[in-house]
Amino acid sequence: MKQKQSFSTLYLGAILAIAVISAVVYFTAAIISPNAKQLFKHSATVTTVTLPAENFMPVDANKDLTRQKSRLIVVENFHAVKLDNNRSLHIYLPPGYYENREKRFPVLYAQDGKSVYDLSDWSKESLNMHRTADQLISEGKIKEIIVVGIDNIGNERLNEYAHWDGIDRGNQITAKGLLYEDFVLHDVKPFIDKNFRTLADRDNTAMLGGSMGGFVTFNIGFRHPDIFSQLAMMSPYLGWGNGKLYNELSQGEYSGKKPLKLWIDAGSEEKDFLDMVGSGVALLLNQGYQYPGELAAYEAPGGEHTESSWEKRIESILLYFYGDIGKPKSVELFIKDEINLSSQRLEHINAVITYDSGFKMTDLFGRFEVENPDILRLDSVYGNIIPHKEGTTSIRYTSPSGLTAEAAVTVVK
C-alpha cells in the first residue's frame, strides 16, 4: 500500500523502499532459510558424499560435511558383527540439519537402503524419498526427519530378511532374520545415534520396507515395540514360510495389541500380495488396532510390485508418521466394470479416501448399498462382490465421514 503511494508522490522514496525490501528479502533468504534453494527436486541430479565406516566421525565434527551442508551420505564398508559381512548405509538429512546444532530429529530406518534415494541395483528404480520428504518439509506438512537406508547383500537378501526358513522359486532359504535383527539393533542404530543428532527414543524411531523388506520390518518391529513405534510395510510378503506370521498374530508371539502405529499396503495388480495383506489387516483389526489412528491400509489402484509404485505411496506414509493427515476430502470407488459369473476369484470394491493433506488410504468401514441385490450382493464391509445373475446395477458408498460415491457394475456370463 505505502509503496504504491510513494510512486505517485515521491520517486526517491520508492527507490529507498525497494532497496530496503530487497535487502530484507536477501538477508532473510540467506540467514533464515539458506537451504531453500537446495531442496531436492524431481529434475535435480542426486549428489552424494561417500565416506568409509572406519573412523567415521560425528557429522557436526566433520568440517567438510558441515561446510558443504551435505545431506545425502553413503557410509561404505559398514560391518555387521554377527552376520560378518559389510554393506553401505544411505543416509538422508533434512534441509535444516546444519542450521541448529541443538536440534535433534526422528529417524526412519529403511530396508533395501540404496533405493531410498538412489537407483536399486536390480530394478534400476528408486523410492526417491529425499525428494518427497523435502517437498513435504518445505510445505510444512511433516517434521524434519532423518532417513537411514540399510543396504541388502544381494544373494543374501532373502536369508537375512527371513525370520524363519522358506522356499523361494524352488530354492531353500535359510533364515538369518535374527542375525539381521541384531545387526539393525546393535550395529546400525547405535552408530546412527552416535554420529547424527537423533531423537533415539522409541517414539521417534520408525522402520519401513517393501516385499521381503516389509516382512522383516514387520517381524523386527513386532518383536521390539520397545525400540520402534511406527512400521510401514509396502507390499509385504506376509505369507512367507507357509503363513507362519498369521499364526504368530493369532496365537503366538505377536498376538495381543502392541503399542505400534502401522501402515500396510499393496497394489491392485499384486493379486497374491493383496490377499496376504488383506489377511494380515483382518488379524490386526481383530486385535483392536484403531482404524485409521493406529492402523492404515491402502490398496494402490494400478499398483505393481516395483519401487516406482511404492514411491507414489511414500507421501502418505510420511504424512501418517510425521504430519497431520487432515480431514477426508473425497472418495473414489475402484472396481471392475464387468464381473464374470464363472470367475473363480472374488472381486471387491476399493474405496479410496483422499484427505485435504494429500494423504490417501482405503476406507474399510463405510457402508455399501446395492441398487439391485438380485444381480449381486456384497458379503462384508470390505466390499467383496458375489454376482448372482446377468445385469447392471449401481453401488452407492458412504464413508464414516459422510462422503459418498457411486459406481455401476455389470455382471456377465
C-alpha positions as CSV (number, residue, x, y, z in Angstrom):
1,M,0.0,0.0,0.0
2,K,2.7,2.5,1.1
3,Q,4.9,1.5,-1.9
4,K,2.1,2.4,-4.4
5,Q,1.6,5.8,-2.7
6,S,5.3,6.6,-2.9
7,F,5.3,6.0,-6.7
8,S,2.6,8.6,-7.1
9,T,4.2,11.1,-4.7
10,L,8.0,10.6,-4.0
11,Y,10.1,8.8,-6.6
12,L,13.1,8.9,-4.3
13,G,11.1,7.3,-1.5
14,A,10.1,4.5,-3.9
15,I,13.8,3.7,-4.7
16,L,14.6,3.7,-1.0
17,A,11.7,1.4,-0.2
18,I,12.6,-1.0,-2.9
19,A,16.2,-1.1,-1.7
20,V,15.1,-1.8,1.9
21,I,12.7,-4.5,0.8
22,S,15.3,-6.2,-1.4
23,A,17.8,-6.1,1.4
24,V,15.3,-7.7,3.8
25,V,14.4,-10.4,1.3
26,Y,18.1,-11.2,0.6
27,F,19.2,-11.4,4.2
28,T,16.1,-13.4,5.2
29,A,16.8,-15.9,2.5
30,A,20.4,-16.1,3.3
31,I,20.1,-16.3,7.1
32,I,16.7,-17.8,8.0
33,S,16.3,-20.3,5.2
34,P,19.7,-20.9,3.5
35,N,18.7,-24.3,2.2
36,A,15.6,-23.1,0.4
37,K,17.4,-23.4,-3.0
38,Q,18.9,-26.7,-2.0
39,L,15.7,-28.7,-1.8
40,F,15.8,-31.9,-3.9
41,K,13.6,-31.5,-6.9
42,H,12.4,-34.2,-9.3
43,S,14.6,-32.8,-12.0
44,A,17.7,-32.5,-9.9
45,T,20.7,-34.8,-10.1
46,V,21.4,-36.7,-6.9
47,T,24.8,-35.9,-5.5
48,T,26.1,-37.9,-2.5
49,V,29.2,-37.8,-0.3
50,T,30.7,-41.2,0.3
51,L,32.7,-41.9,3.4
52,P,34.2,-45.1,4.9
53,A,32.7,-46.5,8.0
54,E,36.2,-46.9,9.6
55,N,37.0,-43.9,11.7
56,F,33.7,-42.2,10.8
57,M,33.4,-39.0,12.9
58,P,30.1,-37.3,14.1
59,V,28.7,-35.1,11.3
60,D,29.0,-32.0,13.4
61,A,32.7,-32.6,13.8
62,N,33.3,-33.2,10.1
63,K,34.3,-29.8,8.7
64,D,33.9,-30.9,5.1
65,L,30.3,-32.1,5.6
66,T,29.3,-29.0,7.6
67,R,30.9,-26.7,5.1
68,Q,29.2,-28.4,2.2
69,K,26.0,-29.0,4.1
70,S,25.9,-32.5,2.7
71,R,22.5,-34.1,3.0
72,L,23.0,-37.4,1.2
73,I,25.7,-39.5,2.8
74,V,26.8,-43.0,1.9
75,V,28.7,-44.8,4.6
76,E,30.7,-47.6,2.9
77,N,32.0,-50.9,4.4
78,F,29.8,-50.8,7.4
79,H,30.3,-54.1,9.3
80,A,27.6,-56.4,10.6
81,V,29.2,-58.1,13.6
82,K,27.2,-61.3,13.9
83,L,26.5,-61.6,10.1
84,D,30.2,-61.0,9.5
85,N,29.7,-59.0,6.3
86,N,29.8,-55.4,5.1
87,R,27.4,-53.2,3.3
88,S,26.6,-49.5,2.8
89,L,24.2,-47.2,4.7
90,H,22.4,-44.5,2.7
91,I,21.5,-41.5,4.8
92,Y,19.2,-38.5,4.1
93,L,19.4,-35.5,6.3
94,P,16.6,-32.9,6.3
95,P,17.0,-29.3,4.9
96,G,17.6,-27.7,8.3
97,Y,20.0,-30.2,9.7
98,Y,23.0,-27.9,9.7
99,E,21.2,-24.8,10.9
100,N,20.7,-25.6,14.6
101,R,23.2,-27.9,16.3
102,E,20.9,-28.3,19.3
103,K,18.1,-29.7,17.2
104,R,17.5,-33.5,17.1
105,F,15.4,-35.4,14.6
106,P,13.2,-38.6,14.4
107,V,14.8,-41.4,12.4
108,L,13.1,-43.7,9.8
109,Y,15.1,-46.9,9.1
110,A,14.5,-48.4,5.6
111,Q,15.3,-51.8,4.2
112,D,16.9,-52.2,0.7
113,G,18.6,-48.9,1.5
114,K,20.2,-48.0,-1.7
115,S,16.8,-47.4,-3.3
116,V,15.9,-44.8,-0.7
117,Y,17.3,-42.1,-2.9
118,D,19.4,-43.9,-5.5
119,L,18.6,-46.5,-8.1
120,S,18.2,-50.0,-6.9
121,D,20.7,-52.5,-8.3
122,W,18.1,-55.0,-9.5
123,S,15.2,-52.8,-10.6
124,K,17.0,-49.6,-11.5
125,E,14.2,-47.7,-9.8
126,S,14.1,-45.6,-6.6
127,L,11.8,-44.6,-3.8
128,N,13.1,-41.0,-4.2
129,M,12.3,-40.5,-0.5
130,H,14.7,-37.5,-0.4
131,R,12.5,-35.6,-2.9
132,T,9.2,-36.4,-1.3
133,A,10.5,-35.6,2.2
134,D,12.0,-32.3,1.1
135,Q,8.8,-31.3,-0.6
136,L,6.6,-32.1,2.4
137,I,9.0,-30.4,4.8
138,S,9.2,-27.3,2.7
139,E,5.4,-27.1,2.7
140,G,5.3,-27.5,6.5
141,K,3.3,-30.7,6.2
142,I,5.7,-33.0,8.2
143,K,8.5,-32.8,10.7
144,E,12.1,-32.8,9.6
145,I,13.4,-36.4,9.7
146,I,16.5,-38.4,9.1
147,V,16.1,-41.5,6.8
148,V,18.7,-44.3,7.1
149,G,18.7,-46.8,4.2
150,I,20.3,-50.1,5.1
151,D,21.6,-52.0,2.0
152,N,20.8,-55.6,1.4
153,I,23.6,-58.1,0.4
154,G,22.5,-59.3,-3.0
155,N,22.1,-63.1,-2.8
156,E,21.9,-62.9,1.0
157,R,18.8,-60.7,0.9
158,L,16.1,-63.3,1.3
159,N,18.1,-65.2,4.0
160,E,18.6,-62.0,6.0
161,Y,15.1,-60.8,5.7
162,A,13.5,-64.2,6.7
163,H,12.9,-64.9,10.4
164,W,12.1,-68.5,9.5
165,D,13.0,-70.8,6.7
166,G,11.1,-71.0,3.5
167,I,11.1,-71.8,-0.2
168,D,11.7,-69.2,-3.0
169,R,11.2,-70.4,-6.6
170,G,12.2,-73.9,-5.6
171,N,15.2,-72.8,-3.6
172,Q,15.6,-73.4,0.1
173,I,16.1,-70.2,2.1
174,T,17.8,-70.5,5.5
175,A,16.6,-67.8,7.9
176,K,19.1,-65.3,9.1
177,G,16.5,-62.8,10.2
178,L,17.5,-62.9,13.9
179,L,21.1,-62.1,13.0
180,Y,19.9,-59.2,10.7
181,E,17.7,-58.0,13.5
182,D,20.7,-57.9,15.8
183,F,22.7,-56.0,13.2
184,V,20.0,-53.3,13.0
185,L,19.5,-53.0,16.7
186,H,23.1,-53.3,17.9
187,D,25.3,-52.1,15.0
188,V,23.3,-49.7,12.8
189,K,21.1,-47.8,15.4
190,P,23.9,-47.2,17.9
191,F,26.2,-45.9,15.0
192,I,23.5,-43.5,13.8
193,D,22.6,-42.3,17.3
194,K,26.3,-41.7,18.0
195,N,27.2,-39.8,14.8
196,F,24.0,-37.9,14.0
197,R,21.7,-35.7,16.0
198,T,18.8,-38.2,16.5
199,L,15.9,-38.5,18.8
200,A,16.8,-42.0,19.8
201,D,13.7,-43.0,21.9
202,R,11.1,-45.4,20.6
203,D,8.5,-42.6,20.0
204,N,10.8,-41.2,17.3
205,T,12.1,-44.4,15.8
206,A,10.3,-46.0,12.8
207,M,11.0,-48.6,10.2
208,L,10.0,-49.2,6.6
209,G,10.4,-51.9,3.9
210,G,8.9,-53.4,0.8
211,S,8.2,-57.0,-0.1
212,M,10.5,-59.2,1.9
213,G,11.8,-55.9,3.4
214,G,8.3,-55.3,4.6
215,F,8.2,-58.8,6.1
216,V,11.4,-58.3,8.1
217,T,10.2,-54.8,9.1
218,F,7.0,-56.4,10.5
219,N,9.0,-59.1,12.4
220,I,11.6,-56.8,13.9
221,G,9.0,-54.2,14.8
222,F,6.6,-56.6,16.5
223,R,9.5,-58.3,18.4
224,H,10.8,-54.9,19.6
225,P,8.0,-52.4,20.2
226,D,10.2,-51.0,22.9
227,I,12.5,-49.7,20.2
228,F,10.2,-48.9,17.3
229,S,6.8,-47.1,17.5
230,Q,5.9,-47.0,13.8
231,L,6.2,-49.6,11.0
232,A,5.4,-49.2,7.3
233,M,5.1,-52.3,5.2
234,M,4.8,-51.8,1.4
235,S,3.5,-54.9,-0.4
236,P,4.9,-57.1,2.4
237,Y,5.4,-60.9,1.9
238,L,3.3,-61.8,4.9
239,G,2.7,-65.3,3.7
240,W,6.3,-66.3,3.7
241,G,7.1,-69.7,5.2
242,N,3.6,-71.2,4.9
243,G,2.0,-68.2,6.6
244,K,3.6,-68.6,10.0
245,L,3.3,-64.9,10.6
246,Y,-0.5,-65.3,10.7
247,N,-0.2,-67.9,13.4
248,E,2.1,-65.6,15.4
249,L,-0.5,-62.8,15.1
250,S,-3.5,-65.0,16.1
251,Q,-2.0,-67.0,18.9
252,G,1.8,-66.6,19.0
253,E,4.4,-64.0,19.9
254,Y,2.6,-61.2,18.0
255,S,-0.8,-61.8,19.5
256,G,-2.1,-59.1,21.6
257,K,-2.1,-55.5,20.6
258,K,1.3,-53.8,20.6
259,P,1.9,-50.0,21.1
260,L,2.6,-49.6,17.4
261,K,1.3,-47.4,14.6
262,L,1.1,-49.4,11.4
263,W,0.9,-48.6,7.7
264,I,0.4,-51.6,5.3
265,D,-0.3,-51.5,1.6
266,A,-0.4,-53.5,-1.6
267,G,-1.1,-52.6,-5.3
268,S,-4.3,-53.7,-7.0
269,E,-2.2,-55.6,-9.6
270,E,-0.4,-57.6,-7.0
271,K,-3.1,-60.2,-6.5
272,D,-1.1,-62.6,-4.2
273,F,0.3,-59.8,-2.1
274,L,-3.1,-58.1,-1.9
275,D,-4.6,-61.3,-0.5
276,M,-1.7,-61.7,2.0
277,V,-2.1,-58.1,3.1
278,G,-5.9,-58.5,3.5
279,S,-5.4,-61.5,5.8
280,G,-2.9,-59.6,7.9
281,V,-5.1,-56.5,8.2
282,A,-8.1,-58.6,9.3
283,L,-6.0,-60.1,12.1
284,L,-4.7,-56.7,13.2
285,L,-8.2,-55.3,13.3
286,N,-9.3,-58.2,15.4
287,Q,-6.5,-57.4,17.8
288,G,-8.0,-54.0,18.4
289,Y,-5.9,-51.6,16.3
290,Q,-8.0,-48.5,15.7
291,Y,-8.6,-47.5,12.1
292,P,-7.1,-45.2,10.9
293,G,-5.5,-43.8,14.1
294,E,-3.3,-46.9,14.8
295,L,-3.6,-48.8,11.5
296,A,-3.9,-47.5,8.0
297,A,-4.2,-49.7,4.9
298,Y,-4.1,-48.8,1.2
299,E,-4.8,-50.7,-1.9
300,A,-3.0,-48.6,-4.5
301,P,-5.0,-48.5,-7.8
302,G,-2.9,-49.9,-10.6
303,G,-0.1,-50.5,-8.1
304,E,2.6,-53.1,-9.0
305,H,5.4,-54.8,-7.1
306,T,8.0,-52.1,-8.0
307,E,9.9,-49.2,-6.4
308,S,8.2,-46.8,-8.8
309,S,4.8,-47.9,-7.5
310,W,6.0,-47.8,-3.9
311,E,7.4,-44.3,-4.5
312,K,3.9,-43.0,-5.0
313,R,2.9,-44.2,-1.5
314,I,5.8,-42.5,0.3
315,E,3.9,-39.2,0.7
316,S,1.0,-40.9,2.6
317,I,3.4,-42.8,4.8
318,L,5.4,-39.7,5.7
319,L,2.2,-37.8,6.4
320,Y,0.9,-40.6,8.5
321,F,4.0,-40.9,10.6
322,Y,5.3,-37.3,10.8
323,G,2.5,-34.9,9.9
324,D,-1.2,-34.3,10.2
325,I,-3.2,-36.2,7.6
326,G,-6.0,-33.6,7.9
327,K,-9.6,-34.3,7.0
328,P,-11.3,-36.6,4.4
329,K,-11.9,-34.6,1.2
330,S,-13.2,-37.1,-1.4
331,V,-13.8,-40.7,-2.0
332,E,-13.4,-42.7,-5.3
333,L,-14.5,-46.3,-6.0
334,F,-12.2,-48.6,-7.9
335,I,-14.0,-51.6,-9.3
336,K,-14.1,-53.7,-12.5
337,D,-16.8,-52.6,-14.9
338,E,-17.6,-56.2,-15.6
339,I,-17.7,-59.2,-13.4
340,N,-17.9,-62.7,-14.7
341,L,-20.4,-65.1,-13.1
342,S,-18.0,-68.0,-13.5
343,S,-14.9,-66.2,-12.2
344,Q,-13.1,-68.2,-9.5
345,R,-11.6,-65.0,-7.9
346,L,-13.7,-62.9,-5.6
347,E,-13.7,-59.3,-6.8
348,H,-14.1,-56.4,-4.5
349,I,-14.6,-52.6,-4.4
350,N,-11.7,-50.4,-3.3
351,A,-12.9,-47.2,-1.7
352,V,-10.0,-44.8,-1.7
353,I,-10.3,-41.7,0.6
354,T,-8.2,-38.7,-0.2
355,Y,-7.6,-36.2,2.6
356,D,-7.0,-32.5,2.3
357,S,-3.3,-33.0,3.1
358,G,-2.9,-35.4,0.1
359,F,-2.9,-38.5,2.3
360,K,-4.7,-41.5,0.8
361,M,-5.9,-44.8,2.2
362,T,-8.5,-47.4,1.6
363,D,-11.7,-46.9,3.7
364,L,-12.7,-50.2,5.4
365,F,-15.6,-49.1,7.4
366,G,-18.0,-47.4,5.0
367,R,-21.5,-48.5,4.0
368,F,-22.3,-50.1,0.6
369,E,-25.8,-50.1,-0.9
370,V,-26.7,-52.2,-4.0
371,E,-29.5,-50.8,-6.1
372,N,-30.5,-54.3,-7.4
373,P,-29.4,-57.0,-5.0
374,D,-30.8,-59.7,-7.3
375,I,-27.8,-59.0,-9.6
376,L,-25.1,-59.0,-7.0
377,R,-24.6,-58.6,-3.3
378,L,-21.7,-57.6,-1.1
379,D,-20.7,-60.1,1.6
380,S,-19.0,-57.8,4.0
381,V,-17.9,-54.2,4.8
382,Y,-14.7,-54.9,2.8
383,G,-16.7,-54.8,-0.5
384,N,-16.3,-58.3,-1.7
385,I,-18.7,-58.9,-4.6
386,I,-20.8,-62.0,-5.1
387,P,-22.5,-62.0,-8.5
388,H,-25.9,-63.7,-8.9
389,K,-27.2,-63.1,-12.4
390,E,-26.5,-61.1,-15.5
391,G,-27.4,-57.4,-15.5
392,T,-26.2,-54.0,-14.5
393,T,-26.7,-52.3,-11.1
394,S,-25.3,-49.3,-9.3
395,I,-23.5,-49.4,-6.0
396,R,-23.5,-46.4,-3.6
397,Y,-20.8,-46.0,-0.9
398,T,-21.0,-43.8,2.1
399,S,-17.9,-43.2,4.2
400,P,-17.9,-42.8,8.0
401,S,-17.3,-39.1,7.5
402,G,-20.3,-38.8,5.2
403,L,-18.5,-38.7,1.8
404,T,-20.4,-40.6,-1.0
405,A,-19.6,-42.1,-4.3
406,E,-21.3,-44.4,-6.9
407,A,-20.2,-46.9,-9.4
408,A,-22.0,-49.1,-12.0
409,V,-21.2,-52.9,-12.3
410,T,-22.3,-55.3,-15.0
411,V,-22.4,-59.0,-14.4
412,V,-21.8,-61.1,-17.4
413,K,-21.6,-64.9,-18.2
